[in-house]
Amino acid sequence: MRFLLTPSNPQLGAIAANAEALRVARAQAAGEGAALLVTPEASLSGAPAADIAARPELLAACEAALQALAAETGDGGPGLLVGAPWREGGRLYSGLLLLEGGRIVARRARHAFPQGPEPRLSPGPAPGPVAFRGLRLGLMSGADAEDAGIAETLQETGADLLLSLTATPFSGEPEDRTSDRAVGPVVETGLPFLGLNLRGGQGPWVYPGGGFVLNADRRLAARLPAFRPAPLLVTWEEGEAGWRCLPQPLPPAMPQAERLWQALCLALADAVAKGGFAGVMTDPAEGAPAGLLAAAAREAGLRLTEAGDLLPARPSPERDAALARKAAAAGGLLLNGADATALALGEGGRAGHLAPLRDLWRGELAALAIARGLPLPVVAAETDAILRGLLEAEKPVDVLAAEGYDPAEVSRLWRMVAAAAYKRRQAPLGLRLGRGQSDPFSNGMTGLLP
């Protein structure tokens, strides 16, 4: 039996367009001889959907699209696993649906919410397996695979394999970390494990896509590289020990700097496509960061316009207004080159629709520049290290001083960070790249520093 794994790139709320993309993917699955098209969590609705999932018009559009897609599976072609929200019994759920034989065979709501309840969404009951053409599929949505009890319940109720279909944003972790986390459920249940993630950019979030299959012997049988739009065809066979995926050649793991670069390119491409812009605009006056953004835009195939020299030379409200007028005239998405180091110290400019680099430190930008043969941003390694200690690790001044940093310098930087809070609030939206750094707003804590 063959599955086609498709890392969908839906637009949040664009239900008709997303459903059409699923139809195209299902036709490709049929051409590949696949019995089942596997798509990630939120492949119909788009993600993150928590803020709009309760809107009646969205739910109605999703349900109509699901019924239409389900009816189309009555042609004897591939079944379809799709992710969407729905309302049932007065409660709102989000999860996975199996469409097969002209109908919606099963709905499996997400059960686990390890970070606490999601606004408006209810957890579904502990899931049982779903029958599909002689297979019993153990469907897990979102964080369900992180709850050991869910995989064990699926195994105890007769699942033949585990499928974890997610919409997990890019976090910067190594590519093989996701498959490493699947080893636990495989060991506990003795079942093969298939993982597939959403792909695409939506607002500040970047979803890297990618997928894999671990067989019950814990060996990686197949891998779909992150950021790759092409699907992956996997073949399953049944033996005395149960079902296994036929191994196929594995692509090389993507280096971390390349993963970060691909995340930037994908985010820019989708910010333009989903925002209705004609291209992007950069300001060469921002130096090396603007050069990085321009290179990413070119690699993403976007139309690039540079602001030019007809602007006030120094940062000012007049320059911001002139940039905004030029971007509007060109129909472009105006990119702000501020990075985490600049914004922490209050050095970032204010003009722009999007600041793709605002979650990245100057040293990380230097690594990207080296990999692309671009001019380097100015790097102060000790400054970056102190700022990361203060903001990412949330270490007190005395702890950083004990690690060998000059206490006076640490205190000086902390005061600058606190004083620059209002400038960060004025900066454009940035991409969330998994740093999770805190942002101390103006407060009286600096009075406690030496």
NULUMTI-871465 format. One record per residue (C-alpha): x, y, z; residue in three letters. Coordinates in steps of 0.1 Angstrom, whole numbers, padded with zeros to 4 digits, always signed. Example, Ala and Ser with C-alpha at 12.3 -4.5 7.8 and 13.67 -1.06 7.14 Angstrom:
BEGIN
+0123-0045+0078ALA+0137-0011+0071SER
END
This chain:
BEGIN
+0000+0000+0000MET+0013+0034-0009ARG+0009+0068+0008PHE+0017+0101-0007LEU+0029+0126+0020LEU+0022+0162+0009THR+0035+0190+0031PRO+0006+0214+0023SER+0011+0252+0022ASN-0024+0265+0029PRO-0034+0301+0035GLN-0052+0308+0068LEU-0089+0311+0061GLY-0086+0307+0023ALA-0108+0275+0024ILE-0117+0273-0013ALA-0081+0278-0025ALA-0068+0253+0001ASN-0095+0227-0009ALA-0084+0231-0046GLU-0048+0225-0037ALA-0059+0193-0019LEU-0077+0182-0051ARG-0046+0188-0071VAL-0025+0168-0046ALA-0051+0140-0046ARG-0049+0138-0084ALA-0011+0135-0081GLN-0016+0107-0055ALA-0038+0088-0079ALA-0012+0092-0106GLY+0014+0078-0083GLU-0007+0048-0075GLY-0012+0059-0038ALA-0041+0046-0018ALA-0040+0075+0007LEU-0030+0112+0004LEU-0016+0123+0038VAL-0016+0160+0046THR-0007+0178+0079PRO-0028+0193+0106GLU-0046+0225+0094ALA-0041+0216+0057SER-0076+0228+0049LEU-0080+0257+0073SER-0045+0270+0075GLY-0026+0278+0107ALA-0025+0291+0134PRO-0063+0289+0134ALA-0071+0294+0171ALA-0081+0330+0167ASP-0105+0324+0138ILE-0116+0288+0143ALA-0147+0298+0161ALA-0160+0321+0134ARG-0192+0306+0120PRO-0183+0315+0084GLU-0150+0297+0086LEU-0165+0266+0101LEU-0193+0266+0075ALA-0168+0270+0047ALA-0146+0242+0061CYS-0176+0218+0065GLU-0188+0225+0030ALA-0154+0219+0016ALA-0150+0187+0036LEU-0183+0173+0024GLN-0174+0181-0012ALA-0139+0166-0009LEU-0154+0135+0008ALA-0179+0131-0020ALA-0151+0131-0046GLU-0134+0102-0029THR-0164+0081-0040GLY-0146+0077-0074ASP-0125+0048-0060GLY-0093+0068-0060GLY-0071+0077-0030PRO-0085+0084+0004GLY-0076+0117+0020LEU-0063+0127+0055LEU-0070+0164+0060VAL-0067+0188+0090GLY-0094+0212+0099ALA-0116+0225+0128PRO-0152+0216+0133TRP-0180+0220+0158ARG-0198+0191+0174GLU-0221+0188+0204GLY-0216+0225+0211GLY-0178+0222+0213ARG-0151+0234+0190LEU-0125+0209+0179TYR-0094+0209+0157SER-0079+0177+0143GLY-0078+0152+0115LEU-0104+0138+0093LEU-0103+0107+0070LEU-0123+0110+0038LEU-0128+0077+0020GLU-0155+0060-0002GLY-0175+0092-0007GLY-0179+0101+0030ARG-0162+0114+0061ILE-0152+0081+0077VAL-0138+0095+0109ALA-0129+0127+0128ARG-0101+0126+0154ARG-0098+0157+0175ALA-0066+0168+0190ARG-0064+0155+0225HIS-0032+0168+0241ALA-0025+0205+0249PHE+0008+0204+0269PRO+0010+0242+0271GLN-0024+0245+0287GLY-0059+0249+0271PRO-0061+0266+0237GLU-0085+0295+0235PRO-0119+0282+0224ARG-0107+0247+0215LEU-0118+0216+0234SER-0096+0185+0237PRO-0111+0155+0220GLY-0114+0121+0237PRO-0085+0097+0238ALA-0084+0085+0202PRO-0088+0050+0189GLY-0075+0037+0155PRO-0093+0043+0122VAL-0099+0015+0097ALA-0086+0021+0062PHE-0085-0006+0035ARG-0072-0033+0058GLY-0050-0009+0079LEU-0058+0005+0113ARG-0044+0040+0115LEU-0034+0056+0148GLY-0040+0093+0141LEU-0024+0119+0163MET-0028+0156+0157SER-0007+0185+0170GLY+0010+0176+0203ALA-0007+0142+0207ASP+0026+0124+0199ALA+0042+0141+0229GLU+0017+0124+0253ASP+0030+0088+0257ALA-0004+0077+0269GLY-0020+0085+0235ILE+0003+0063+0215ALA-0001+0035+0241GLU-0039+0037+0239THR-0037+0035+0201LEU-0015+0004+0203GLN-0037-0013+0229GLU-0068-0007+0208THR-0053-0023+0177GLY-0035+0004+0156ALA-0011-0009+0130ASP+0009+0023+0127LEU+0011+0057+0142LEU+0006+0089+0122LEU+0016+0123+0137SER+0003+0151+0115LEU+0012+0185+0129THR+0014+0223+0122ALA+0046+0230+0142THR+0064+0263+0136PRO+0101+0264+0128PHE+0122+0264+0160SER+0158+0263+0147GLY+0164+0228+0160GLU+0183+0202+0140PRO+0163+0184+0113GLU+0167+0150+0128ASP+0154+0161+0163ARG+0118+0155+0152THR+0124+0119+0142SER+0146+0114+0173ASP+0115+0123+0195ARG+0095+0096+0177ALA+0118+0069+0189VAL+0101+0068+0223GLY+0066+0061+0210PRO+0081+0034+0186VAL+0099+0017+0215VAL+0068+0019+0238GLU+0043+0005+0212THR+0064-0015+0188GLY+0046+0003+0159LEU+0060+0022+0130PRO+0057+0060+0131PHE+0050+0084+0103LEU+0054+0122+0109GLY+0044+0151+0086LEU+0045+0188+0093ASN+0028+0218+0076LEU+0049+0240+0053ARG+0046+0277+0046GLY+0047+0312+0062GLY+0017+0328+0078GLN+0022+0361+0096GLY+0051+0358+0120PRO+0051+0320+0119TRP+0071+0298+0095VAL+0062+0261+0092TYR+0091+0241+0077PRO+0073+0211+0064GLY+0092+0179+0062GLY+0083+0143+0071GLY+0097+0109+0079PHE+0089+0073+0086VAL+0105+0052+0114LEU+0099+0015+0112ASN+0092-0006+0143ALA+0129-0015+0144ASP+0136+0022+0150ARG+0154+0026+0117ARG+0146+0056+0096LEU+0130+0043+0064ALA+0122+0075+0046ALA+0126+0113+0050ARG+0110+0143+0033LEU+0134+0172+0037PRO+0121+0203+0054ALA+0111+0233+0031PHE+0107+0209+0002ARG+0074+0215-0016PRO+0075+0181-0035ALA+0056+0152-0019PRO+0071+0119-0008LEU+0058+0085-0018LEU+0062+0057+0007VAL+0053+0020+0003THR+0040-0002+0031TRP+0040-0040+0032GLU+0026-0064+0058GLU+0047-0092+0072GLY+0046-0115+0102GLU+0059-0088+0125ALA+0033-0063+0112GLY+0035-0034+0087TRP+0067-0018+0077ARG+0077+0009+0053CYS+0101-0001+0025LEU+0134+0017+0030PRO+0145+0043+0004GLN+0176+0064+0000PRO+0178+0092+0026LEU+0186+0127+0016PRO+0215+0144+0035PRO+0205+0164+0066ALA+0204+0201+0060MET+0229+0222+0080PRO+0215+0245+0106GLN+0225+0277+0088ALA+0209+0265+0056GLU+0177+0256+0075ARG+0176+0292+0089LEU+0182+0306+0054TRP+0154+0285+0039GLN+0130+0296+0066ALA+0137+0333+0057LEU+0132+0326+0020CYS+0100+0307+0025LEU+0086+0334+0049ALA+0094+0362+0025LEU+0078+0343-0005ALA+0046+0336+0014ASP+0044+0371+0030ALA+0043+0384-0006VAL+0020+0358-0021ALA-0005+0357+0008LYS-0003+0394+0015GLY-0011+0404-0021GLY+0021+0423-0026PHE+0039+0427-0060ALA+0074+0421-0044GLY+0096+0434-0017VAL+0115+0466-0011MET+0148+0470+0009THR+0167+0500+0020ASP+0204+0497+0012PRO+0212+0523+0039ALA+0206+0495+0064GLU+0239+0479+0052GLY+0246+0442+0056ALA+0211+0432+0069PRO+0195+0448+0039ALA+0219+0428+0017GLY+0209+0396+0034LEU+0172+0403+0029LEU+0178+0412-0008ALA+0196+0379-0013ALA+0169+0359+0003ALA+0142+0377-0018ALA+0161+0370-0050ARG+0165+0333-0040GLU+0128+0332-0033ALA+0121+0344-0068GLY+0106+0377-0057LEU+0106+0410-0075ARG+0131+0432-0056LEU+0131+0470-0055THR+0157+0490-0036GLU+0148+0523-0020ALA+0175+0542-0038GLY+0193+0574-0028ASP+0164+0599-0030LEU+0157+0597+0007LEU+0169+0617+0037PRO+0203+0602+0047ALA+0196+0598+0084ARG+0169+0578+0102PRO+0140+0602+0108SER+0102+0603+0106PRO+0106+0620+0072GLU+0127+0591+0060ARG+0102+0566+0073ASP+0074+0584+0055ALA+0094+0585+0023ALA+0101+0548+0024LEU+0064+0540+0030ALA+0054+0561+0000ARG+0079+0544-0023LYS+0068+0510-0011ALA+0031+0518-0017ALA+0039+0532-0052ALA+0057+0500-0061ALA+0031+0477-0044GLY+0060+0462-0024GLY+0064+0447+0010LEU+0087+0470+0028LEU+0114+0451+0047LEU+0130+0464+0079ASN+0166+0451+0084GLY+0166+0454+0122ALA+0180+0423+0140ASP+0177+0412+0176ALA+0209+0429+0187THR+0199+0462+0172ALA+0164+0462+0186LEU+0176+0451+0221ALA+0198+0482+0222LEU+0173+0506+0206GLY+0192+0509+0173GLU+0165+0495+0149GLY+0146+0516+0125GLY+0108+0519+0126ARG+0099+0519+0089ALA+0086+0487+0073GLY+0058+0462+0070HIS+0080+0432+0082LEU+0113+0428+0101ALA+0123+0392+0091PRO+0156+0394+0111LEU+0143+0407+0144ARG+0145+0373+0161ASP+0182+0367+0150LEU+0213+0380+0167TRP+0241+0398+0149ARG+0264+0367+0151GLY+0237+0345+0135GLU+0234+0370+0106LEU+0272+0369+0102ALA+0271+0331+0098ALA+0244+0335+0072LEU+0264+0361+0054ALA+0295+0339+0053ILE+0275+0310+0039ALA+0262+0333+0011ARG+0294+0352+0004GLY+0278+0385+0014LEU+0292+0415+0033PRO+0293+0408+0071LEU+0272+0427+0096PRO+0292+0443+0124VAL+0295+0417+0152VAL+0304+0423+0188ALA+0306+0388+0201ALA+0306+0397+0238GLU+0277+0421+0234THR+0256+0394+0217ASP+0266+0369+0244ALA+0255+0392+0272ILE+0223+0402+0255LEU+0214+0365+0249ARG+0221+0358+0285GLY+0199+0386+0297LEU+0170+0380+0272LEU+0170+0344+0262GLU+0183+0327+0294ALA+0169+0355+0316GLU+0200+0354+0338LYS+0205+0381+0365PRO+0235+0405+0362VAL+0253+0388+0391ASP+0251+0354+0374VAL+0265+0368+0341LEU+0293+0385+0361ALA+0301+0352+0378ALA+0305+0337+0343GLU+0333+0362+0336GLY+0315+0392+0320TYR+0323+0427+0333ASP+0295+0436+0358PRO+0295+0472+0347ALA+0291+0463+0310GLU+0263+0438+0318VAL+0245+0465+0339SER+0249+0491+0311ARG+0235+0467+0285LEU+0205+0458+0307TRP+0197+0495+0312ARG+0198+0500+0274MET+0175+0471+0268VAL+0150+0483+0293ALA+0152+0519+0280ALA+0147+0508+0244ALA+0114+0490+0250ALA+0093+0517+0234TYR+0114+0515+0202LYS+0108+0477+0200ARG+0071+0483+0203ARG+0073+0506+0173GLN+0093+0481+0152ALA+0074+0461+0125PRO+0062+0426+0130LEU+0090+0400+0129GLY+0093+0363+0122LEU+0091+0339+0151ARG+0121+0316+0148LEU+0118+0297+0181GLY+0141+0319+0202ARG+0115+0326+0229GLY+0134+0356+0243GLN+0118+0378+0268SER+0113+0416+0263ASP+0115+0436+0294PRO+0094+0467+0290PHE+0103+0499+0308SER+0103+0492+0345ASN+0120+0500+0378GLY+0141+0469+0380MET+0171+0488+0367THR+0172+0505+0400GLY+0182+0472+0416LEU+0214+0470+0395LEU+0248+0481+0408PRO
END
